Structures are given as C-alpha cells and as structure tokens.
Amino acid sequence: LLSLLQKWALLALSACSSLCCLCCLLGLLVAIGLTLGNQGRVLLAPCSTANISLAPVSRECPFDPTRVYVSP
C-alpha cells in the first residue's frame, strides 16, 4: 500500500513540476518575443542621453550594457 501511495505522489509531483516548467518556458518565450518585437528599444529607453536624470551611470537605469559589475 505504501509503495502504491509513493508512486501516485511521485506522479503528482512530477506532473506539477512539468506544469510549472511549461509555464516558465512559456513566459520566457513571451519575454523574448516582446524584446525581439520592439528590437530591444524598451530596455534602453530610460537610459537615453537626452534624459540627464536617468543617465546610464545612474542606478535607476534598469539595463546598461556598458556597466561593469564587480562582485565583492
């Protein structure tokens, strides 16, 4: 009886894990599609040089490909 219960529990956990993985993959594909759809302009929009308050050296810039990250 315990072995049968373990098999059903493993099947249920495996199904939940597969469903979560599928949702994450779907979200990733949507994010990649939106980024490619607008050619990445939205990522760099707050970092434009026209807006001095949000310059790329600012910490408020969400994405800066020129920033060098150093781990302590």
Phi, psi and omega in degrees: 000320180293322180296320179294321178295321178295321179296317179292322178295318178296320178295316180295315179295322178294319179295319178295318179296318178296321179294317178296319179296320178295319177295318178296318179296320178295318177296320178296317179295323177294317180297318179294319179296317178294321179294316178289330181294322179258014176056030175075009182295327182292329180294322184261000183301315179290347184263014183294150181285346178290329180262101185293328183292338179241048180295156181302337178281351180286152177283348181277350180285119186287337184213118181224104183290348181267351182287137177259120180264131179240128176271139183289000000 
